[in-house]
Amino acid sequence: MTETRSYRGRSIDERRTERRERFLDAALTLFGTTGYAATAVPAVCKAAGLSSRQFYELFSDREDLLRALYDRVQDESTAAVSEALDAALSTSGITVEEVLDAGIRAFVEYYASSTERTRVSFVEVVGVSPRFEDHRHARRGEWTTLLDSVTTLGHERGLALSASPPLVWSGYIGAVNALIVERSVNPDVTVDELMDAMRRLLRPGAIG
């Protein structure tokens, strides 16, 4: 049996996880304000209160850190939308419009609460490298899968939701990204206006 070493009551894995989260939190702040290109690894280490040795124990380089941060933001936003949609679809007597609004609101509120998340997820990750572009494309594909599964499930439960071709969903996702970025640089755009714009875009693809 392998003994798990601990220090001050925490295992090695727990301490590694804590350090990883500190690096990700520091990266979110710096990449989301100063920008990815202008932020070097030493700056991230300083903000996290950790050493460069500890950084390279967890990440191969700065791009690897950005990818991990991007994935964390994507996972959180996907979870928020999925939970909202699951709850909506489980509600008796709910309308199609209410289902759409539940998903849109969860997405908008997740990003509206943090300009750093918006900048990292939709600005700083663009054009980083060919490998990163492939990764972004794959993550966008997961949103297409989610939207398609929701329309399928809604249809099975008697709602007038219809599936759309993947290309249509890709177009919607690209438009949504542009709207989120627009609100982050234009403080005059309200959450309600953003939701209305997204609703107008989503409705034709989701309602047959």
NORHU-V844443 format. One record per residue. RES is the residue in three letters. BURIAL is b if it has 9 or more other ideal C-beta (glycine too) atoms within 8 Angstrom, else e. Layout:
res: (RES | RES)
burial: (BURIAL | BURIAL)
//
This chain:
res: (MET | THR | GLU | THR | ARG | SER | TYR | ARG | GLY | ARG | SER | ILE | ASP | GLU | ARG | ARG | THR | GLU | ARG | ARG | GLU | ARG | PHE | LEU | ASP | ALA | ALA | LEU | THR | LEU | PHE | GLY | THR | THR | GLY | TYR | ALA | ALA | THR | ALA | VAL | PRO | ALA | VAL | CYS | LYS | ALA | ALA | GLY | LEU | SER | SER | ARG | GLN | PHE | TYR | GLU | LEU | PHE | SER | ASP | ARG | GLU | ASP | LEU | LEU | ARG | ALA | LEU | TYR | ASP | ARG | VAL | GLN | ASP | GLU | SER | THR | ALA | ALA | VAL | SER | GLU | ALA | LEU | ASP | ALA | ALA | LEU | SER | THR | SER | GLY | ILE | THR | VAL | GLU | GLU | VAL | LEU | ASP | ALA | GLY | ILE | ARG | ALA | PHE | VAL | GLU | TYR | TYR | ALA | SER | SER | THR | GLU | ARG | THR | ARG | VAL | SER | PHE | VAL | GLU | VAL | VAL | GLY | VAL | SER | PRO | ARG | PHE | GLU | ASP | HIS | ARG | HIS | ALA | ARG | ARG | GLY | GLU | TRP | THR | THR | LEU | LEU | ASP | SER | VAL | THR | THR | LEU | GLY | HIS | GLU | ARG | GLY | LEU | ALA | LEU | SER | ALA | SER | PRO | PRO | LEU | VAL | TRP | SER | GLY | TYR | ILE | GLY | ALA | VAL | ASN | ALA | LEU | ILE | VAL | GLU | ARG | SER | VAL | ASN | PRO | ASP | VAL | THR | VAL | ASP | GLU | LEU | MET | ASP | ALA | MET | ARG | ARG | LEU | LEU | ARG | PRO | GLY | ALA | ILE | GLY)
burial: (e | e | e | e | e | e | e | e | e | e | e | b | e | e | b | b | e | b | b | b | e | b | b | b | b | b | b | b | b | b | b | b | e | e | b | b | e | e | b | e | b | e | b | b | b | e | b | b | e | b | e | e | e | b | b | e | e | b | b | e | e | b | b | b | b | b | b | b | b | b | b | b | b | b | e | b | b | b | e | b | b | b | b | b | b | e | b | b | b | e | e | e | e | b | e | b | e | b | b | b | b | b | b | b | b | b | b | b | b | b | b | b | e | b | e | b | b | b | b | b | b | b | b | b | b | e | e | b | e | e | e | b | b | e | b | b | e | e | b | b | b | b | b | b | e | b | b | b | e | b | b | b | b | b | b | e | e | e | b | e | b | b | e | b | e | b | e | b | b | b | e | b | b | e | b | b | b | e | b | b | b | b | b | b | e | e | e | e | e | e | b | e | e | b | b | e | b | b | b | e | b | b | b | e | b | b | b | e)
//
